[in-house]
Amino acid sequence: MPQRSSISRKPIGTLEELLKAMAEGKVPPNFQIEGKNPAAVALGRKGGLKGGRARAASLTAEQRLNIARKAAAARWSAKASKSEPKG
């Protein structure tokens, strides 16, 4: 059986856990503190705010109509399958 490393590979959750692991010498070289990178969140939001409007502006009326019909059909089929009695 292969020998397992004593270094934990899971993300380190709190500063207290990080300091404790550092004191024990068990911190992996690429440790992570849980949470999202604020710069990445801002960048994703910036693109997300533009995406829907840019897509809608590039679609023709017929394409928008087809998308709306497909969405309505999906909604109604989901409701129909939920309301059917199981038996």
C-alpha positions as CSV (number, residue, x, y, z in Angstrom):
1,M,0.0,0.0,0.0
2,P,1.4,3.4,-0.9
3,Q,2.4,5.7,2.0
4,R,0.2,8.7,2.4
5,S,1.5,12.2,2.8
6,S,1.0,13.9,6.2
7,I,0.2,17.2,4.5
8,S,-3.5,17.9,4.2
9,R,-4.7,18.8,0.7
10,K,-8.0,20.4,1.8
11,P,-8.3,24.2,1.8
12,I,-7.5,25.8,5.1
13,G,-10.6,27.5,6.5
14,T,-9.5,30.1,9.1
15,L,-6.5,32.1,10.0
16,E,-6.3,30.2,13.2
17,E,-6.1,26.9,11.4
18,L,-3.5,28.3,9.1
19,L,-1.3,29.5,11.9
20,K,-1.7,26.2,13.7
21,A,-0.7,24.3,10.6
22,M,2.3,26.7,10.0
23,A,3.5,26.0,13.6
24,E,3.3,22.3,13.0
25,G,5.1,22.6,9.6
26,K,2.2,21.0,7.7
27,V,1.2,23.9,5.4
28,P,1.2,22.8,1.8
29,P,3.1,25.2,-0.6
30,N,-0.1,26.2,-2.4
31,F,-2.6,26.6,0.5
32,Q,-5.9,28.4,0.1
33,I,-8.0,30.4,2.5
34,E,-11.7,29.8,1.8
35,G,-13.7,32.5,0.1
36,K,-13.9,34.2,-3.2
37,N,-11.3,36.5,-4.7
38,P,-12.9,40.0,-4.7
39,A,-11.1,40.9,-8.0
40,A,-12.5,37.8,-9.7
41,V,-16.0,38.5,-8.4
42,A,-15.9,42.0,-9.8
43,L,-14.6,40.9,-13.1
44,G,-17.3,38.2,-13.5
45,R,-20.0,40.6,-12.5
46,K,-18.8,43.2,-15.0
47,G,-19.1,40.6,-17.8
48,G,-22.4,39.2,-16.5
49,L,-24.0,42.6,-16.5
50,K,-23.2,43.1,-20.2
51,G,-23.9,39.6,-21.4
52,G,-27.7,39.5,-21.5
53,R,-28.2,42.8,-23.2
54,A,-25.4,42.2,-25.7
55,R,-27.0,38.8,-26.6
56,A,-30.5,40.3,-26.9
57,A,-29.2,43.1,-29.2
58,S,-27.5,40.6,-31.5
59,L,-30.6,38.4,-31.9
60,T,-33.3,38.9,-34.5
61,A,-37.0,39.0,-33.5
62,E,-37.5,35.5,-34.9
63,Q,-34.6,34.1,-32.9
64,R,-35.9,35.7,-29.7
65,L,-39.4,34.2,-30.4
66,N,-37.9,30.7,-30.9
67,I,-36.0,31.0,-27.6
68,A,-39.1,32.2,-25.8
69,R,-41.2,29.3,-27.2
70,K,-38.5,26.8,-26.2
71,A,-38.4,28.2,-22.7
72,A,-42.1,28.2,-22.3
73,A,-42.3,24.6,-23.5
74,A,-39.7,23.6,-20.9
75,R,-41.5,25.4,-18.1
76,W,-44.8,23.8,-19.0
77,S,-43.3,20.3,-19.4
78,A,-41.7,20.6,-16.0
79,K,-45.0,21.6,-14.4
80,A,-46.9,18.8,-16.2
81,S,-44.5,16.1,-15.0
82,K,-44.7,17.4,-11.4
83,S,-48.5,17.4,-11.3
84,E,-49.0,14.0,-12.8
85,P,-50.0,11.4,-10.2
86,K,-47.5,8.7,-9.6
87,G,-48.8,5.2,-9.8
